[in-house]
Amino acid sequence: MYLLKPLLSVRVNRHRRQLWLISGLAVVVSLIGLILSWQNPEIAAPLRPGLDFTGGTQIQLDRNCGNACGDLTVSALEDRVQTIRLASDDASPAPNLMGSSIQLLDEGRSVVMRLPSLSPEQVDQVIGTLEPLLGEQLTGSLSIDTIGPTLGSQLLRASLLSLLMSIVGIAVYISFRYDRINAMLALICLAHDVLLTCGLFAWLGLLIGLEVNSLFAVALLTIAGYSVNDTVVIFDRIREKRLQLKDLSLADQADEAVSATLTRSIYISFTALLPLLALIFFGGSTLVWFAVAMSFGIVVGSWSSIAIAPTLLPVLSRR
């Protein structure tokens, strides 16, 4: 049974307190980010919701202003927007622009405006009013996205329900395949991975105004599946080692299982990261943050399957 030695030999249970400390600090930092985001009056949610979830109209354009882009300020744009009196259409009254959000990106070269749901005529009125401040625009840079508030709330509920149902399904499957301790550990690793990913994007929302959209919900669902897949592989190998190495303690058996699967985990994670890194650097603005969420989730998913599940199993089994 010892003829085939693993390429990498690790003893995670000998250093489990240090590993728990690293994960614990990461969880605390993530929770702080989520709480600060929730207490921020501008966000009022654990994550800064994007247009997919809140509804409204987003206008993004690039200015052809050379080196003078820094002359424009957010306050000047907001003051001008608040003076606009939109013409009402036949279906609904004119929306109120007082709560509009405006961002300047790339040193003022790009402008992103978050407004209530507007008709095409109202969008033209807003752009025409701001044109003296914005100056000349790059040809083809104007992007307008509109989502109704009803559809946005439906997307948010559907995303939360999908994540909840996936967690319940995973818990049922692991409980049927293994036992309650393994199911609990799989859910702990899943919660760890999802929480750290959400914490990262909460801090990004606070620091750079990054918003989450439906692609982020897709990334969370994929991360949950990847996390459980990695953990199940570890559980399977631990079960094999418990039959092969009956003279060793459960902690040593878990260490042998981690050593046997560590090379596989590194190779698979690296292979999964390669196309995601390509999306980050060459995929354009639409997919870059989806790829960032996926990449971070894969890294923390591999970490939890190596540093959390096999180190908590001997402790919980004894108790």
C-alpha positions as CSV (number, residue, x, y, z in Angstrom):
1,M,0.0,0.0,0.0
2,Y,3.0,2.3,0.3
3,L,4.5,1.5,-3.1
4,L,3.0,4.5,-4.7
5,K,4.0,7.6,-2.8
6,P,2.2,10.9,-3.5
7,L,4.2,13.5,-5.2
8,L,3.5,16.0,-2.4
9,S,3.3,15.0,1.2
10,V,1.5,17.3,3.6
11,R,0.4,17.0,7.2
12,V,-2.4,19.5,7.4
13,N,-3.7,18.3,10.8
14,R,-0.4,19.2,12.4
15,H,-0.9,22.8,11.5
16,R,-4.7,22.9,11.6
17,R,-4.9,25.8,14.1
18,Q,-2.8,28.0,11.9
19,L,-5.0,27.0,8.9
20,W,-8.1,27.8,10.9
21,L,-6.7,31.1,11.9
22,I,-6.1,32.1,8.2
23,S,-9.6,31.1,7.2
24,G,-11.1,32.8,10.4
25,L,-9.3,36.1,9.6
26,A,-10.5,35.9,6.0
27,V,-14.1,35.3,7.2
28,V,-13.9,38.2,9.7
29,V,-12.7,40.6,7.0
30,S,-15.4,39.4,4.6
31,L,-18.1,39.9,7.3
32,I,-16.8,43.4,8.0
33,G,-17.0,44.3,4.3
34,L,-20.6,42.9,4.1
35,I,-21.7,44.8,7.3
36,L,-20.1,48.1,6.2
37,S,-21.8,47.7,2.8
38,W,-25.1,47.2,4.5
39,Q,-24.7,50.2,6.7
40,N,-23.6,52.4,3.8
41,P,-26.7,54.5,3.0
42,E,-25.8,54.6,-0.6
43,I,-25.8,50.8,-0.9
44,A,-28.0,49.6,2.0
45,A,-27.3,45.9,1.1
46,P,-24.5,43.4,1.8
47,L,-23.4,43.8,-1.8
48,R,-23.9,46.8,-4.1
49,P,-26.7,45.7,-6.4
50,G,-26.4,46.3,-10.1
51,L,-29.0,47.2,-12.7
52,D,-30.1,43.6,-13.1
53,F,-31.5,43.6,-9.5
54,T,-32.6,47.1,-8.9
55,G,-34.0,48.1,-12.3
56,G,-33.5,51.4,-14.0
57,T,-31.5,52.8,-16.9
58,Q,-27.8,52.9,-17.1
59,I,-26.0,55.2,-19.5
60,Q,-22.3,54.7,-20.2
61,L,-20.2,56.8,-22.6
62,D,-16.6,57.6,-23.4
63,R,-15.4,61.2,-23.8
64,N,-13.1,62.3,-26.5
65,C,-11.3,64.8,-24.3
66,G,-7.6,64.0,-24.5
67,N,-5.7,65.2,-21.5
68,A,-8.5,67.5,-20.2
69,C,-10.8,64.8,-18.9
70,G,-10.0,65.6,-15.3
71,D,-11.8,68.9,-15.5
72,L,-15.2,67.2,-15.1
73,T,-16.4,66.4,-11.6
74,V,-19.2,64.1,-10.3
75,S,-20.8,66.9,-8.3
76,A,-21.1,69.1,-11.4
77,L,-22.8,66.3,-13.3
78,E,-25.1,65.5,-10.3
79,D,-26.1,69.2,-9.9
80,R,-26.9,69.4,-13.6
81,V,-28.9,66.2,-13.6
82,Q,-31.0,67.4,-10.7
83,T,-32.0,70.5,-12.7
84,I,-33.5,68.4,-15.5
85,R,-37.2,68.3,-15.7
86,L,-38.1,65.3,-17.8
87,A,-41.1,65.3,-20.1
88,S,-43.7,62.7,-19.1
89,D,-45.1,60.2,-21.5
90,D,-48.6,59.0,-21.8
91,A,-48.1,55.8,-19.8
92,S,-46.5,57.1,-16.6
93,P,-45.4,60.4,-14.9
94,A,-41.9,61.8,-15.3
95,P,-39.4,60.0,-13.1
96,N,-37.5,61.8,-10.3
97,L,-33.8,62.1,-11.0
98,M,-32.8,63.2,-7.4
99,G,-31.5,59.7,-6.5
100,S,-29.4,59.3,-9.6
101,S,-25.8,57.9,-9.3
102,I,-22.9,59.0,-11.5
103,Q,-19.4,57.6,-11.7
104,L,-16.3,58.8,-13.5
105,L,-14.0,56.1,-14.6
106,D,-10.5,56.0,-16.2
107,E,-9.6,59.5,-14.9
108,G,-12.8,61.0,-16.2
109,R,-12.7,59.5,-19.7
110,S,-15.7,57.3,-19.1
111,V,-19.0,58.3,-17.5
112,V,-21.5,55.9,-16.0
113,M,-24.9,57.2,-14.9
114,R,-27.5,55.1,-13.0
115,L,-31.0,56.6,-13.4
116,P,-34.6,55.6,-12.9
117,S,-36.2,53.8,-15.8
118,L,-36.4,56.2,-18.7
119,S,-38.0,56.2,-22.1
120,P,-35.7,56.7,-25.2
121,E,-37.0,60.3,-25.5
122,Q,-36.1,60.9,-21.8
123,V,-32.6,59.4,-22.3
124,D,-32.0,61.8,-25.2
125,Q,-33.1,64.7,-23.0
126,V,-30.6,63.7,-20.3
127,I,-27.7,63.3,-22.7
128,G,-28.6,66.6,-24.5
129,T,-28.7,68.5,-21.2
130,L,-25.3,67.1,-20.1
131,E,-23.6,67.4,-23.4
132,P,-22.1,70.9,-22.7
133,L,-20.3,69.4,-19.6
134,L,-19.4,66.0,-21.2
135,G,-18.0,67.5,-24.4
136,E,-17.3,65.4,-27.5
137,Q,-18.0,61.7,-27.2
138,L,-16.2,58.9,-28.9
139,T,-18.1,57.4,-31.8
140,G,-19.9,54.3,-30.9
141,S,-19.2,54.5,-27.2
142,L,-22.7,55.2,-26.0
143,S,-24.3,52.2,-24.2
144,I,-27.8,52.3,-22.8
145,D,-29.3,49.5,-20.7
146,T,-32.8,49.5,-19.2
147,I,-34.4,47.0,-16.9
148,G,-37.8,47.5,-15.2
149,P,-38.0,47.3,-11.4
150,T,-40.4,44.3,-11.5
151,L,-38.0,42.3,-13.6
152,G,-35.1,43.3,-11.4
153,S,-36.8,42.1,-8.2
154,Q,-37.7,38.9,-10.0
155,L,-34.1,38.3,-11.0
156,L,-33.0,38.9,-7.4
157,R,-35.5,36.5,-6.0
158,A,-34.7,33.9,-8.6
159,S,-31.0,34.2,-7.9
160,L,-31.4,33.8,-4.2
161,L,-33.8,30.9,-4.6
162,S,-31.4,29.1,-7.0
163,L,-28.6,29.4,-4.5
164,L,-30.7,28.2,-1.6
165,M,-32.0,25.2,-3.6
166,S,-28.5,24.3,-4.7
167,I,-27.4,24.3,-1.0
168,V,-30.3,22.1,0.0
169,G,-29.7,19.7,-2.8
170,I,-26.0,19.4,-1.9
171,A,-26.8,18.8,1.8
172,V,-29.3,16.0,0.8
173,Y,-26.8,14.4,-1.5
174,I,-23.9,14.4,0.9
175,S,-26.1,13.1,3.7
176,F,-27.2,10.2,1.5
177,R,-23.8,9.5,0.2
178,Y,-21.8,9.8,3.5
179,D,-23.1,10.8,6.9
180,R,-24.2,13.9,8.8
181,I,-20.7,15.0,9.8
182,N,-19.5,14.9,6.2
183,A,-22.6,16.8,5.1
184,M,-22.0,19.4,7.7
185,L,-18.4,19.8,6.7
186,A,-19.3,20.1,3.0
187,L,-21.8,22.9,3.9
188,I,-19.2,24.6,6.1
189,C,-16.7,24.6,3.2
190,L,-19.5,25.8,0.8
191,A,-20.5,28.6,3.1
192,H,-16.8,29.5,3.6
193,D,-16.2,29.8,-0.2
194,V,-19.4,31.7,-0.9
195,L,-18.9,34.1,2.0
196,L,-15.3,34.9,1.1
197,T,-16.3,35.6,-2.5
198,C,-19.2,37.8,-1.4
199,G,-16.8,39.6,1.0
200,L,-14.4,40.3,-1.7
201,F,-17.1,41.9,-3.9
202,A,-18.5,43.8,-0.9
203,W,-15.1,45.5,-0.4
204,L,-14.8,46.1,-4.1
205,G,-18.3,47.7,-4.0
206,L,-17.2,50.0,-1.2
207,L,-13.8,50.9,-2.6
208,I,-14.4,51.2,-6.4
209,G,-18.2,51.1,-6.6
210,L,-18.3,47.7,-8.2
211,E,-21.9,46.3,-8.6
212,V,-23.0,42.7,-8.7
213,N,-25.3,41.4,-11.4
214,S,-26.9,38.2,-12.6
215,L,-23.5,36.9,-13.8
216,F,-22.3,37.1,-10.2
217,A,-25.2,34.9,-9.1
218,V,-24.1,32.4,-11.8
219,A,-20.6,32.5,-10.5
220,L,-21.7,31.8,-6.9
221,L,-23.7,28.8,-8.1
222,T,-20.7,27.5,-10.0
223,I,-18.4,28.1,-7.1
224,A,-20.8,26.1,-4.8
225,G,-20.7,23.1,-7.2
226,Y,-16.9,23.3,-7.5
227,S,-16.4,23.5,-3.7
228,V,-18.5,20.5,-3.1
229,N,-16.9,18.5,-5.9
230,D,-13.4,19.1,-4.4
231,T,-14.7,18.2,-0.9
232,V,-16.3,15.0,-2.1
233,V,-13.0,13.9,-3.7
234,I,-11.3,14.4,-0.4
235,F,-14.0,12.5,1.5
236,D,-13.8,9.6,-1.0
237,R,-10.0,9.3,-0.5
238,I,-10.4,9.5,3.3
239,R,-12.8,6.7,3.2
240,E,-10.3,4.6,1.2
241,K,-7.5,5.4,3.6
242,R,-9.7,4.4,6.6
243,L,-10.0,0.9,5.0
244,Q,-6.3,0.7,4.0
245,L,-4.6,2.3,7.0
246,K,-6.7,1.0,9.9
247,D,-3.7,1.2,12.3
248,L,-3.4,5.0,11.9
249,S,-5.5,7.6,13.6
250,L,-8.2,9.4,11.6
251,A,-6.0,12.6,11.5
252,D,-3.2,10.7,9.9
253,Q,-5.6,9.0,7.5
254,A,-6.9,12.4,6.5
255,D,-3.4,13.7,6.0
256,E,-2.6,10.7,3.7
257,A,-5.8,11.4,1.8
258,V,-4.9,15.1,1.3
259,S,-1.4,14.1,0.2
260,A,-2.8,11.6,-2.3
261,T,-5.1,14.2,-3.8
262,L,-3.1,17.4,-3.5
263,T,-1.3,17.1,-6.9
264,R,-4.7,16.4,-8.6
265,S,-6.3,19.4,-6.9
266,I,-3.4,21.7,-8.0
267,Y,-3.5,20.5,-11.6
268,I,-7.3,20.8,-11.9
269,S,-7.5,24.2,-10.2
270,F,-4.7,25.5,-12.4
271,T,-6.3,24.1,-15.6
272,A,-9.6,25.8,-14.6
273,L,-7.9,29.1,-13.9
274,L,-6.2,29.3,-17.3
275,P,-9.4,30.2,-19.4
276,L,-10.6,32.5,-16.6
277,L,-7.3,34.4,-16.6
278,A,-7.8,34.7,-20.4
279,L,-11.2,36.2,-19.8
280,I,-9.8,38.6,-17.2
281,F,-7.1,40.0,-19.5
282,F,-8.7,39.6,-22.9
283,G,-12.5,39.0,-22.4
284,G,-13.6,42.6,-22.2
285,S,-15.5,44.5,-19.5
286,T,-18.7,42.4,-19.7
287,L,-17.1,39.2,-18.4
288,V,-14.1,40.4,-16.5
289,W,-15.7,40.5,-13.0
290,F,-17.5,37.2,-13.6
291,A,-14.1,35.7,-14.3
292,V,-12.6,37.4,-11.2
293,A,-15.4,35.9,-9.0
294,M,-14.9,32.4,-10.6
295,S,-11.1,32.6,-10.2
296,F,-11.3,33.6,-6.6
297,G,-13.9,31.0,-5.9
298,I,-11.8,28.2,-7.3
299,V,-8.8,29.3,-5.2
300,V,-10.8,29.4,-2.0
301,G,-12.6,26.2,-2.9
302,S,-9.3,24.4,-3.3
303,W,-8.1,25.9,0.0
304,S,-11.2,24.8,2.0
305,S,-11.1,21.2,0.6
306,I,-7.5,20.9,1.8
307,A,-7.3,23.1,4.9
308,I,-10.8,22.9,6.4
309,A,-12.7,19.7,5.6
310,P,-9.9,17.2,6.5
311,T,-8.8,19.1,9.6
312,L,-12.3,19.5,11.1
313,L,-13.3,15.9,10.4
314,P,-11.1,14.3,13.1
315,V,-12.2,16.9,15.7
316,L,-15.9,16.5,15.0
317,S,-15.7,12.7,14.7
318,R,-14.1,12.5,18.2
319,R,-16.9,14.6,19.7
